[in-house]
């Protein structure tokens, strides 16, 4: 069993850290709102710290799941950052969805501190985190990945190294690009069924068994038809992710016309007051637009 730190206790990070503690590891957590870290420690029996540096002190592995590029920089770098508290040879595993640029920046900074940095964004949503069934896509040095793999396997159903530093984040971009088109397609199908006077549930029961089937269809169609969106991955976070995808596409020369269009549809959802609604709220946008 290892001494671990986990930075960031949102809807994903809190259960992930909990799985590590339940597996017998010695986990110290940090959260920007200290009361959340204190509550987590009370629930799971681990420890909490008031700064990332304090949480990371003496840890073999430090995991992070925060909000964006700036949040990640703040928990890694600076006098109170985790890198200052980590011992030589330790591994930092970042589960945040951020840009490949900040990943490579922090990878280089970690090397200066004689520690390893793995970019390991996750997919599977809150349910995946709670059920230890996340998909993890990784970039970074192979040796560091191999060392961290047994820890990540505690809360994942698949964990794979795709390539060098930044490859994990690039793969997560592929994931979000694919999801954006899928959710819009599903929303349009259910909207069409409604306008055609069809029973949406009966339609999905049939088409989900064929080539149109997807995780989104199986897990979201009922809540979509029930007009229930106060759950799951928030539209605000999806727009953040799609912004990263579109910026990177400009840099690499990739063409993402559907992604750019769906990003604007999510902007409409935000204007409807749905920034915290699940990404499947694209269906609500269609319903309310007529």
C-alpha positions in Angstrom: 0.0 0.0 0.0 1.2 3.5 -0.9 1.1 7.0 0.5 -1.0 9.0 -1.9 -2.4 12.5 -2.3 -5.5 13.5 -4.2 -6.1 17.1 -5.2 -9.6 18.2 -6.1 -12.8 16.7 -4.6 -15.5 17.5 -7.1 -18.1 15.0 -8.3 -15.4 13.0 -10.0 -12.4 13.4 -7.6 -14.2 12.7 -4.3 -15.3 9.1 -5.2 -12.0 8.4 -7.0 -10.1 9.4 -3.9 -12.5 7.3 -1.8 -11.8 4.2 -3.9 -8.1 4.6 -3.2 -8.7 4.9 0.6 -11.0 1.9 0.6 -8.3 -0.1 -1.3 -6.1 0.4 1.7 -3.9 3.2 0.6 -3.0 6.1 2.9 -4.7 9.0 1.2 -4.3 12.7 2.0 -6.7 15.0 0.1 -6.7 18.7 -0.7 -9.6 20.8 -2.0 -9.8 24.6 -2.6 -12.7 24.7 -0.2 -11.1 23.1 2.9 -14.5 22.1 4.4 -15.0 19.6 1.5 -11.6 18.0 2.2 -12.5 17.8 5.9 -15.8 16.2 5.2 -14.2 13.7 2.8 -11.7 12.7 5.5 -14.6 12.3 8.0 -16.4 10.0 5.5 -13.5 7.9 4.3 -11.1 7.9 7.1 -8.2 9.5 5.3 -6.4 12.8 6.0 -6.8 16.3 4.6 -4.3 19.2 4.1 -4.8 22.9 3.6 -2.4 23.2 0.7 -1.4 21.0 -2.3 2.2 21.1 -1.1 1.2 19.8 2.4 -1.0 17.1 0.9 1.8 15.9 -1.5 4.5 15.8 1.1 6.0 12.3 1.2 3.5 10.9 -1.3 4.6 8.3 -3.9 1.8 9.3 -6.2 -0.2 12.6 -6.4 -3.5 12.5 -8.3 -5.3 15.6 -9.4 -8.8 16.2 -10.8 -9.5 20.0 -10.9 -11.2 22.4 -13.3 -9.1 23.9 -16.0 -5.5 24.9 -17.0 -5.2 27.7 -14.4 -6.6 25.4 -11.7 -4.0 22.8 -12.6 -1.1 25.2 -12.6 -2.2 26.5 -9.2 -2.1 23.1 -7.5 1.2 22.1 -9.2 3.4 25.1 -9.3 4.4 27.9 -6.8 5.5 27.8 -3.2 2.2 26.0 -2.1 2.1 23.7 -5.2 2.4 20.0 -5.0 5.7 19.9 -6.9 7.4 21.6 -4.0 6.2 18.9 -1.6 6.8 15.9 -3.7 9.9 13.7 -3.2 12.3 12.9 -6.0 11.0 10.0 -8.1 7.4 10.5 -7.2 4.7 10.5 -9.9 2.0 13.2 -10.5 -1.1 11.9 -12.3 -3.4 14.6 -13.8 -7.0 13.5 -14.4 -8.2 17.0 -15.4 -9.2 17.7 -18.9 -6.9 20.5 -19.9 -4.9 21.7 -23.0 -2.0 19.7 -24.3 0.0 22.9 -24.0 -0.3 23.2 -20.2 0.3 19.4 -19.9 3.7 19.7 -21.7 4.5 22.8 -19.7 4.0 21.0 -16.4 5.7 17.9 -17.7 8.8 19.9 -18.2 8.5 21.6 -14.8 8.0 18.3 -13.1 11.2 17.0 -14.7 13.0 20.1 -13.3 11.8 18.9 -9.8 13.0 15.3 -10.6 9.4 14.0 -10.6 7.3 12.4 -13.3 4.1 13.8 -14.8 1.4 11.7 -16.5 -1.6 13.3 -18.3 -4.5 10.9 -17.7 -7.8 12.5 -18.5 -10.9 10.4 -17.8 -14.2 9.5 -19.4 -17.3 7.9 -17.8 -18.9 10.7 -15.9 -20.0 10.8 -12.3 -21.4 7.3 -12.5 -18.1 6.0 -13.8 -16.2 7.6 -10.9 -18.6 6.3 -8.3 -18.6 2.8 -9.7 -14.8 2.6 -10.4 -15.5 2.2 -14.1 -13.7 5.1 -15.7 -11.8 5.0 -19.0 -8.4 6.6 -18.6 -6.3 7.8 -21.6 -2.6 8.5 -20.7 0.4 10.3 -22.0 3.9 10.5 -20.6 7.0 8.4 -19.9 6.3 4.7 -20.1 8.2 3.8 -16.9 6.2 6.3 -14.9 2.9 5.1 -16.4 3.8 1.5 -15.6 4.4 2.5 -12.0 1.2 4.4 -11.6 -1.0 1.9 -13.5 -1.9 -0.3 -10.5 -3.2 2.8 -8.6 -5.3 4.0 -11.6 -6.7 0.6 -12.1 -8.5 0.9 -8.8 -11.1 3.3 -10.2 -11.0 2.4 -13.9 -12.3 -0.3 -16.3 -9.6 0.5 -18.9 -6.4 2.5 -18.6 -4.1 2.8 -21.6 -1.0 4.8 -22.4 -1.4 6.3 -25.9 2.0 8.0 -26.3 4.3 10.7 -25.0 3.3 13.7 -22.9 0.1 15.3 -24.2 -1.2 12.2 -25.9 -3.7 11.5 -23.2 -5.2 15.0 -23.5 -5.3 14.7 -27.3 -7.2 11.4 -27.0 -9.6 13.1 -24.6 -10.3 15.7 -27.2 -11.2 12.9 -29.7 -13.6 11.6 -27.0 -15.3 15.0 -26.6 -15.5 15.5 -30.4 -17.2 12.2 -30.8 -19.6 12.7 -27.9 -20.7 16.2 -29.2 -21.9 14.8 -32.5 -23.5 11.7 -30.9 -25.5 13.8 -28.4 -26.7 16.2 -31.1 -27.7 13.3 -33.3 -29.6 11.6 -30.5 -31.3 14.8 -29.6 -32.4 15.3 -33.2 -33.7 11.7 -33.5 -35.8 12.1 -30.4 -37.1 15.5 -31.5 -38.0 14.1 -34.9 -39.8 11.1 -33.3 -41.8 13.5 -31.1 -42.8 15.7 -34.1 -43.7 12.6 -36.1 -46.1 11.4 -33.3 -44.0 8.4 -32.4 -43.4 6.9 -29.0 -39.8 7.9 -28.3 -39.2 5.0 -25.9 -40.4 2.5 -28.4 -38.2 4.0 -31.1 -35.1 3.8 -29.0 -35.9 0.2 -27.9 -35.7 -0.8 -31.5 -32.9 1.4 -32.9 -30.6 1.0 -29.9 -30.2 -2.6 -30.9 -28.9 -1.7 -34.3 -26.1 0.4 -35.8 -27.5 3.6 -34.1 -26.9 2.2 -30.6 -24.5 4.1 -28.3 -23.7 4.6 -24.6 -25.4 8.0 -24.8 -28.6 6.5 -26.3 -28.7 3.7 -23.7 -28.0 5.9 -20.7 -29.6 9.2 -21.5 -32.7 8.7 -23.7 -35.0 8.2 -20.7 -33.9 11.2 -18.8 -34.0 13.3 -22.0 -37.6 12.3 -22.6 -38.4 12.9 -19.0 -37.0 16.5 -19.2 -34.5 15.7 -16.5 -31.1 17.3 -16.9 -29.9 18.0 -13.3 -27.2 15.3 -13.4 -24.2 14.2 -15.3 -21.5 16.1 -17.1 -22.3 19.9 -17.1 -22.7 21.9 -20.3 -20.3 24.5 -18.9 -17.6 21.9 -18.7 -18.4 20.6 -22.1 -18.0 24.0 -23.6 -14.6 24.3 -21.9 -13.6 21.0 -23.4 -14.9 21.8 -26.9 -13.0 25.2 -26.7 -9.8 23.3 -26.1 -10.7 21.0 -29.1 -11.4 23.8 -31.4 -8.3 25.8 -30.4 -6.1 22.7 -30.9 -7.8 22.0 -34.3 -6.7 25.5 -35.4 -3.2 24.7 -34.3 -3.0 21.3 -36.0 -5.0 22.1 -39.2 -7.8 19.7 -38.3 -11.3 20.5 -39.6 -14.1 20.2 -37.0 -17.3 21.8 -38.6 -19.8 19.7 -36.6 -17.9 20.2 -33.3 -17.9 24.0 -33.9 -21.7 23.9 -34.6 -22.5 21.8 -31.6 -20.4 24.1 -29.4 -22.7 27.0 -30.5 -25.7 24.9 -29.6 -24.3 24.4 -26.1 -23.9 28.2 -26.0 -27.6 28.4 -26.6 -28.2 26.0 -23.7 -26.1 28.3 -21.4 -28.2 31.2 -22.5 -31.3 29.2 -21.4 -29.8 29.0 -17.9 -28.6 25.4 -18.5 -24.9 25.8 -17.8 -25.1 23.1 -15.1 -27.4 20.9 -17.0 -26.2 17.6 -18.4 -24.8 17.6 -21.9 -27.9 15.8 -23.1 -29.8 19.1 -22.7 -29.2 19.7 -26.4 -32.6 17.9 -26.7 -34.2 20.6 -24.4 -32.8 23.2 -26.7 -34.6 21.6 -29.7 -37.9 21.2 -27.8 -38.0 24.8 -26.7 -37.0 26.1 -30.1 -40.0 24.4 -31.6 
